[in-house]
Amino acid sequence: MPFPFRPPAQRLLSSLAVLATFWTTAALAATPVDEARQLVVVTAPSWDAPAGHLQAYERGDGGWRPHGDGFDVALGRNGSAWGLGLHPSQQDGPHKREGDGRSPAGVFGIGEAFGYASRIGGALPYRPMLASNYCMDVPDSPLYNRIVDAEAVGSEAVAGSTEPMRLDLHNDGDRRYREGFVIEHNPQAVPGQGSCIFAHLWRQPGEATAGCTAMEPGHMTALLAWLDPAVHPLFVLLPEAEYRRLQQSWGLPATAGAAP
């Protein structure tokens, strides 16, 4: 039986409908963690909780499986809030702002490692910090949300920054930035949306942060030895209720508190 004749315009509309269906299906199937083979997942009891629990995961042929034991971490003194990262924009809940004392929630890239030593073990790119290194947390600065060297950009360019990266030299031996890595919140450096977000050491066990994620030194050293940029590691932080709501649609590992 011959195929029925369809005018060119009708054939074009039909083809466009097929393409639209294909791309819609592909978009729905995509998740913020599709490319990742390592995840650092932090869950908190609520938006306002200044502490949470960290569990690392790695993905193989059988899906996500825990890597090592989980442990407690400190978060922002005022809890967490939606940040700017790899996840879709969210309407409900607080949103991260500069100086709000909240850790950004969502899915984020993991950037370079940094610290006081000239070199460390591990595969992440590593940047040793100098007395002249600052992270710019001044929203109207053209260097906002970047770690810069005052020797290169000039002392006037870092004026007003409250984030010297050698805290031990600027704050009486402070160890917090002795080892850490960048959490890539607000990578476009949108002014006022939050800056200088790191995973770093805590000064005292459980001490809340200004918006970072802090932990004991042994746990940080183990994470830095494990993280591998070749497998696209990501950092995830969510309140437990949001994790349960988004776990399946975002392709996240099942946890004790999440739906199977």
Summary of the structure (lengths in Angstrom):
residues: 260
radius of gyration: 21.5
end to end distance: 50.0
largest distance: 87.2
contacts: 797
relative contact order: 0.21
helix: 21%
strand: 30%
